Amino acid sequence: MTGTSTGRPLRVALVGYGLAGSVFHAPLIAATEGLALDTVVTSNAERRARARAEFPEVRFAATADELWARADELDLVVVASPNKTHVPIAGAALEAGLAVVVDKPVAGTAAEARELAALADARGLLLSVFQNRRWDNDFLTLSKLLADGALGEVRRFESRFERWRPQLKGGWRESGDPTEIGGLLYDLGSHVVDQALTLFGPATLVYAESDLRRPGAETDDDTFIAVTHAGGVRSHFHVSAVAPQLGPRFRVLGSEAGYVKYGLDPQETALRGGDRPAPGGADWGLEPEELRGRVGAGDSPLTGGGSPVPTLPGAYPAYYEAVAAALHGTGDNPVTAYEAAAALDVLEAARRSAREGVAVKL
């Protein structure tokens, strides 16, 4: 990859320009110093028009296969296409000698994720997984609280990613075809499980309950997962599309204090609304003070449940900054496929647990 040594921006091909590609990846790539969005892969005319309007210099390809013939013109392939295409496209990119970023879930199984990781290792190439919610404002704040010992020994971690979407929207994410890798367990579940493993380490036991609540639903839209970590922390996750009242995003209970935080990180809403982080800019990912989480112990709910603590700014641009540094040899892979495989171990165990009504040991 000559871009790592010449000083020019690393040339990025983005496969897919739906929600993931247009809202998350393209804007963050464009905001990263040292990266340049070179090619967008989509055959959809309307999506091409939207991409051209925001990135006038971008080139287009109809299929990912068109990229491999000119692999020497690229440095990085970002796979933001439907879930079932992640493994074949990522594998082809690695075989073509290109570094790869794959949106979550990287694969449908942990075994496939580890096979991709082994291929990347054999080729000496970067393979990174886009777990952007490690850079959510609440996650960064909680990480600092834990590092500071503000909660004491954490005993229970409750994480909710809930929405109120009582009507089906259709599309592959709601398809009952298992090859599509749809449903909330693998969608929102990928986020909450990855965050918990990052904070509290490996899982040893998994229990789950998974339901299809909406009329006509073909795959899970209301799922609960309980994880026991090797270190003793118990994590409880709720992912739902049918929650008319939203619970706290985080409720973390420690031996000295608890942390409760409502509301979702504002970066996705900002990106969907057309806001863009400036390259190298700092004014991004801020939330109103009234949404701050609270830390305390033994407080009555009538008093607000503790004292408010400032929420650190969300920092999605930091992911691609880390990818660029890793490609230049000045930093580490921000999210490895082996880490993603560990999360998939939990998701596969959760699917089995919900199906069979048993707790699954890892």
N, C-alpha and C positions, 0 to 999 in steps of 0.2 A: 504494500500500500504506500505509494510514493508520497501521498499527502501527509504522512506522518513525519517526513523528513524535509520536505521542500518549504514548509512554512505557509503554503496556501491552505485555504479551508478544505476540510475533509468533505468529499462529495457524497451526499446521502440520497438513496433511492427509497421512497416511501411506497410500500405496497398496500393499497387500500385507502380510500378517501371518504369513508363513511364517518360515523360518529368518532371513532377512535382516531382515525387519520386526520380528519379536518379540525376537530376540536382540541385534541391533545397533542398529537405528535408534530404536525406541521408547524403550528405556532411556537412550540417549544424548541424545535430544531432551528427555526429561523431566529429565535431569541438567543441562541447559544453562539458565543464567539468561537470561531474556529470550525463551525459546521455550516454547510451550504446545502439547501434543498435543491437537488439537481433534477430529479425525476420523480413524478408521481405516476403510479401504476393504477389506472382505472380505465375501463372502456365506456363508462357512463358519461354521456355528453354534458349533462347538467353538472355533475361533479367536476368535470374538467373545466367548465366555465367558472365555477366557484374558485377552483384552485388558481386558474389563470388570473382572476380578478385580484386575488391577494398576493400571488407570487408571479408577476408577469414574465420572469425569465425562466420559469420552470419548463422542463421537457416532459413529455408524456410517453407512456408505453401502455399497450392494451392488456398485456399479460406479464407476469413475472418472468416467464421464460425468455422474453425479449432482453432482459437485463444480462443474462449470462454470456451472451455473445460479445458484450462490451464491458465485461467485468473490470477490465483494466482502466476504465474511465470512472470507476466508483470506488469508494472506500468503506461504505457502510450501507447495509440494507435493513430497513425497519419494516417489520411484518405487522401490519395493522388490519389485516384482512379477517374474514370470519374464522372462528376458532378451529374448524376442521382443516383449514389450510395451513395452520401454523407450522406443523411438523414438516410437511413436504416442502414448503417454500423455504423455511429456515435451513433444512438439510441441503437443498439445492444451492442456496447462497453460500453455505460453508464449503460445499464441494467446488464451487466456483472461486474459492479463495477470498471470500468477502466476510468481514465482520458483520455480526447480526445483533439487532435488538428485536425481541419478540414481545408483543403485548401479552398480558396475562389472559387466560392460563396458557402457559407455553405449550402445553400438550394436554391430551385427554387422560394420560396415565403418567405416573411417576417413572415407570420404566422407559417410556418414550422420551421423557425429559432427560433422563440420565444417558440415554443413547445419543441424544443431540449434544449433551455436554461432553461426552467422550469423543465425539467427532470433532468438536471445536478444539478440544485439547490436542488431539492427534494432528490437527492442521495448524496449531499454534495461533488460533484466531479467537477474538472476543465473541462471546455469546452472552448477552445480558437480557434480563427480563424486566419489562416495564411495570414495576410495582410502585406506581407513582404515589400511593397513599402512605408510603414511608415518609413522605414530605408534606403530609397534611399538617395544618397548624396545630391541631389537638394532639396528634401523635408526637410531634416535635416537642410540644410543651410537656406532655407526660414523660417523654424520655428524659427531659431535663429534671423534672421532679424526682424521678427514680434515681438519676445520677447524683442528685443532691441529698438523697435519703429523706426527702420530705414526708414520705408516707410510712416510713419504717419498712418492715418486711411485708411485701405484698402477698396477700392470701387469695384474693379473688379478683379477676379481671373480667368485667362485663363490657361487651362491645356490641353495639347495635348499628346496623345499616338498614334502616327501614324507610319505606316510601308508601304513599297512598296512591295507588294506581289500580283502581278496582276494575278497569276495563282492559282487556287484552289489546296489545298493539300489533301482534302478528310478527312475522319475520323469524329468522333462524334462531334468535335467542329464546324464543318461546316454543320452538319446535320440539315435539316428542321423539324425533329421530335421534337415537343416541349418538350417531356419527356427527351430529351438529355440535355436541358438547354445550348445549344450552342449559337454561335453568339458573336459579339464583345461587345454588350451592357452588357452582363453578364460576359464577360471575362475581357477585358481591362476596361470596364465601372466600374467594381467592384473596381478597383484600384483608378481611378480618383475621383469617388464619395466618397470613404472612406477617401481619403486624404483631400478633401474639407470639409467634415463634421468634421473631426478631427481638422482642422485649424479654421473653421468659424462657426461651430455649426449647429443646426438643419435647415432643409429645410422646406419652407412653400409653394413654388410654383415650378412646374416642367413643362418644355416644351421640346419637342424632335422632331427631324427629323431623320428617319432611312431608309436606302436604301440598296438594293442588287445590287451592281454595276458590279460584275464580271459575265461573261457568265456562266450559270449553277448554280449560287449561290442560296442556299436554305434558308439562314439566313443572318442577317444583317452583312455587312462588311464595312459600312461607316455611322457613326452615330454622330449626334450633340445633346448635352443636355444643356439646360439652367436652372439653379437653382437659386432661390432667397432664401437667408438665413434669418432666423428670425432677425438677427442682422443688416440686410440691405445690406450685401455683395452680389454681383451677381457673380455666377460662370458660366463660359462657358467651356464646355468640347468637344473635338473632339477626337473620336477614329476611326481609319481607317486602312484598309489593302491596300488601293488604293491611297496612297498619293505619287506621284512621286517627290514632293519637300516637305521636312519635315519642319513644322513650329517650333517655339520655344516650348520646353517642358513646360516651365512656362513663362507667362507674367502677372505680378502682378502690378496693378496700385493703388497707394495710394495717399493720399492728399499731401504728401511731396515728394515722389519719387516713381519710379517704379523699378522692378527687372525683368530682362529678362535672361533666361537661355536656351541654346540649348544643345542638346545631351542627351542620356539616361544614367542613372547610369551604371557603368561598371561591376557591380557584376554578372549580369546574363551572360554576355559574358565570363567573367572569369570562372565561374562555368561550362558553356558549353564547354569551352576549356580545362577543366581538372584541372584548378587551384583550390586550396583548402585553406580555411582559417585555420591557425594553432590554436589549442586549446589555448586560452588565448592570442593569438598574436594580435599585433596592426597594422601590415603592411598589410592592407586589405582595399579594396574599394576606393583606391586613383585614381584620374584622372589627366591628363595633365593640366598644368596651362593654356594653350591656350583655354581650354573649360570652364573656369570660367565664371559665369554669371556676369552681370553688373548692378550696381545700379546708378540711376541718375534721373535728371528731366530737361526738356527743352533743351536737347542736340540734335544736328543734327545727323542723322544717319551716316553722313560722319565721325564723330568723334568717332564712336563706341558705342554711346548711353549710356554714363555714365562711371563710373570707375569700373574696375574688382574687385570682392570680392572673397576671397578664398572659395573654395567649401569644406565643411566638408567631411571627409571620409564616404562612405556608410558603413552600419553596419548591414547586415542581421544576422550575428551570435548573435546579441543582442536579437533577438526575442526568440530563444531557450534558451538563458541564462535567460531571464525573465520567460519563462515557467518553467524551472528547479527551479528557486527561488520560484515561486508560488506553485509548488508542495511540496517544502520543508517548506512552510509557512513563507518565509522570503521576499516575494514580492507579487505584484498584478498580476492578469491575464493581459497580455499585450494587448489583443484584445478580448473583450467579444462577445458572440453571440448576445447580445442585441445591441451592436454597429453595428454588421453586419446586424442585422434586420433593423436598421434605414437606412442603405445604400440600402437594398433590397426594402424598402418602396419607395425610390427614383427611383430605377431601374424599379419597377413595374409601377410607375406613368409615367416614360419615355416611357415605352412600350405602355401604354394606350394612351399617348399623341401622339406618332408617328402614331398609328393606327387610332385614331379618329381626329387628327388635332386640338387638343384643349390643353390649359394649364390646368394642374391638381393641385388642391389645396390639401395640406396635413394637 
